[in-house]
């Protein structure tokens, strides 16, 4: 066990005491490591290489995450149907929850279930609302049986789909963190502003509302102040760690002026490396968002443990990984320690 003084507190109690940090980014990190296929982005790795999931959970906790989120993102019926493996739906979800539960127990962190955008919701087709509800219900049911502390519903570009997710989580009697995805259009696909959409979610009973994924720190931050002002529940902010900007506000819209021979017509999703935020940019975002009143933090697709550590440190924490945070004072060529050799320091000035 970690000795975490908050180990017996639930999500809302922890938020009452201060910020909560939830590491995400499993999808891209496992793709980079060679255990998940970009494109369909189905988390078959949960069944194929469970040890990799367990290890990444532990690395995120080591970096400072208060939450172990079961890797069931895109582990829903529609995604498994697309790859012809619907028979894996229940075993994949149950195994993901079991792996996350084990790490949460050993580290005294919170265990979160996860549901997400289904990509089938269509406001013009009532039948899709029924299908979405059924998909959410089966995943939330397995999460409830696994004893999760709360459920995250995330990455909804349709706020109406997020409201369905919220209803299903509420019916299970679990706290709900519900976050929206804002693409190039600065509104949800219904045309609601992020503040209005989050207010609707909060008014419907969501325990935490906010934004996740799609936008990097620079283009997510401008929305957060108005969201905080619009709701009376904790606000979440989980950007992608990429340098999105005014003209290319989403990581799908980023274009690389130095390379154009991609498999598709853009760097997303497998050639975003040149746009990656450094750890100090993540720290800057964290401090700015905290000053605006954000209480629930994380980094989404593209995050590595070093991003999570930086976020934790910016919140004034000292996670186990902080023991290895950079200290350049003893660098042979760039350091400042009196024991260093002067001829190396002189050479280093011209590096």
N, C-alpha and C positions, 0 to 999 in steps of 0.2 A: 504494500500500500504506500501511497505517496506522503501520508501525513498531512494532507490538505485539510486545513481547519474547516473548510466548507463541505467536507465529504458527505455529510448527512443532510445537506440542504438541497431542496429542489430548485428548479430553474428560477421560479419567481422569487424565492427567498434569496437566492444568490444575486439576482438583479437588484433586489432591494438594498443589497450591501455594496454594490459596485458593478462595473462592467463584466460581461461574460464573453469569453473568446471561444469561438467554434471553428476549428480548422476544417476547411473543405479543400477542393482541388484534386480529389482522388482520380477523377476521370483523365485529366491531362497528365498528371504525374505518372500514373501507371502506363499510359500510352508511351510516354517518354522512356520509361524503363523497359518497354518491350513486352508488356503483359496485357495490352488492350488495343483493339483495332480502331483507329480513327475512321470515321464515316458513320457506321451504325452506332458506335460508342455504347455497346452493350457490355455490362460488367461481368462477362463470363469468367473473368479472372477469379471471382469469388469462389467458383467451383474448381477451376483448373489449377489455381495457385493460391490457396487460402493463406499460406504462410506469408505471401507478399502483402496481402491486405492487413494481416495482423501486425506485421512489422511497420507498415506505414502508419497505422493507428498509433502504435507506440512512439514512433518518431514525432508525430504531431503532438502527442501528449508531452513528450520530452521537451518540445519546443515551446510549450505553454498553453495548449488547448485545454479548456475546461470541459469539453464535450467530445465524446467519441460518437461520431455519426455513422450509423450503419451504411455501408456502401450499396444502397438499393436504388440510387439515382439511375434512371433509365433501365431499371430492372423491372419494368412493368410489362403488362401483357402485350401491348402494342409493339414495343421494341422486340420482344422475344418472338412475336408473330412474324415480324419482318425478316428475321433470320431463320425462321422455320424451327424454332425450338421452344414453343409454348410449354412443352412438358417440363422444362427446367424452371418455370416461373416460381413455384412454391419452394423447391429445394434451394434455389438461388437466394430467395429472400430469407428463408429461415437460416441458411448458413451465414449470410451476411450479418444478420442480427445476432447470431450466436458468437461469431468472431468478435464483433464490436462489444457485445456484452461482457465477454471475458476480459478484454482490455480495460473496459470501464470499471469492472470490479477490481482488478488488480491495481488500478491507478487512482481509485476513488474519484473518478470523474463521472459526469452525467452521460447517460446513454440516450441517444436520439434516434428515432425512426425517421425515415425519409420517403416522401412522395414528391412528384415533380410534374412538369408539363407533359401532357400525353401526346401532343401533336395531332390529336384527332378532334379536339373541341372545335365546334363550328356554331356560332350563335344563330345561324340560319337553319340549323338542323337540330331539332329537339332530341332526336335519337342519340346524338353524340353526347348530350348532357347525361343521359341515362348510362351510356357506356362508360363515360369518365367516372361517374359516381361508383359504378361497379368496380372499376379498376382501382380506384382509391380505397374502396372498402376492403378489398382482399388484402392489399398491402398494409393498411392500417390495422386490420385484424391480426395479421401475423406479428406486427410490431407490438400490439397490445399484449398478445400472448407471451412475447419475449420479455415483457416487463420494462419497456422503455420509460424514461422519465418524461419525455415529451416527443412530439412529432414535428418535423420541419416539412413544410410544404413550400416548394421554391421554384423559381425560374418561370413564373407565369407571365406571359405577355398579354394574355386575356385575364383581366381581373375577375371576370365572371367565373372563369375556371378556378381561380384561387378561392373564390367564395364557396364553390362546391367542395374543394379540398378542406376548407375550414369546417364546413358542416359535418363532413365525415369524421374529422378528427374530434370535433366536439361530441359527436354521438358516441365515440369511444371513451369519452370522459378524460381526455388527455389534454394537457396544455399544448397550444398551437403557436408555432413561429411560422408566419406566412410572409414570403417575400416575392417581389415582382421583378421582372426583367424588362428594362427599358432599352429598346433598340435605337436605331437612328432617329426615328420619330420620337420626340420627347414625351409621348403619351403612351398609354396602354393601347391595345388594338381596338378597344371600344372608343378611344378618344378621350379617356379620363386622364387628368394630370396625375403624376405620381402621388401628390399630396391628397387629391380627392380619392383616388383608389385606395390608398392606405387608410384614409378616414373611414371609408365604407367597410373595410376589413376590421378595423378596430371597433367600429360601432356594432358590427356583427358578432363581436366577442373574441377576436384574435388576441392572444396574450402579448405577442410581439409582432410588429409589422415593419416592413422596410423594403430594401432593394438588394438583389444579389445578381452576380454574373453580368455578362455582356459589356458593361462599361468599366473602364479603368478608373483609378482614383480621381484623375483630373475632371472627368466628365460625369462621374457619379456625385461628387461632393456638392455641386450646385443645387441638387434636389433636396439634400438632407435637411437643411434648415426649415424649409416650408413643411416638410413631413413632420418634423418634431413639433412644430407649432400647431399642426392640424390634429394631432392625436393626443390621447391621455394614457397611452401605453408605451412601453419601451420601444425604441426604434433600432432596427438592424441595418447594418451596412457591410456588404461583403463584395467588394469590387473584384474584377479580374486584375492580375498584376501586369497590366500592359499600358503603354503610353498612348492611350486614346486622347483625342483632342477635338476641338470644336468642329473641324471639317470632317473628321473621321471618328465619331463619338463612340462607336462600338468596335469590339475587336474583330468582328466580321468585316467591318468596313475599312480596316487598316490596309494601306498599300505601301509596298516597298520600292522606293525610287532606285535602289541599287541592284535589284534582282527581279526578273519577271518570268523565269522559266519554271513556274510552279506546276504541279500536276493539274490544278484547277486554274482559276483566274485570279487568285488572291492568296495571301500568306495564310489565312485561316484555313484549317486549324493547326497544320503541322510545320509552319515556317514563321512562327511569330517570335522566334528567338531574338531578333534585333530590336524588338519593341518592349522587351521585358523590363519591368520596373526593378530597380535595385532595392535593397532592403531599407535604405534611408528614405526613399520615396514612400514606401509603405508606412514607415514610422511617421513621416510628415502627415500623411493622410489620416492616420490614426489619431494623432493629436488634434488635427483640425476638426475631424468628425466628433471627437469627444467634446471639444469646446462647443460644438453646435448642440450637444445633448444626446448624441448617439450612445446607446448602452450595450448593444449586442454587436460584436465584431467578428470578422473573419475575412478570409481571402478565398476567392472561388477559383474557377478553372485556370490552371497555370501556376497555382501556388506550390511552393516547396516549403519544407520545414523552416528554412532560414527566414522566409517571409513571416511565418507565424511567430517565430522568436522575436523578430523585430517589432511586430505588433504588440506582443506581450510586454516587451521592454518599454515601448512607448507608453503603455498603460501603467508604468511604474512597477512592473513585476520582475521577479528574478527566477525564471523557470530553470530547470536543471541544465538546459542547453546554454544558458547564459554563462556558465562556467567556462565555455569555450568561445565566448564572444571576442571579437577582434581586439587585440592589444598590440599596436604597432611599435610600442616603445623599445622592444628588443629586436626589431627587424635589422638585419645586418647592415643594410644600406640606407634605410629610411627611418631608423629608430632614433631615440633620444637618450637611451640609457648610457650612463657614464662609462660603463664597462665595454661598450662597443669600440671597435677599432676605427680610428679616425680616418685612415686611408680609404676604408670602405664607405664611410659616410661622405667623404669628399667626392668619391666616385658616384655615389648615389644621387648627389645633387644635380648631376648631369644625365640621369637616367633618361 
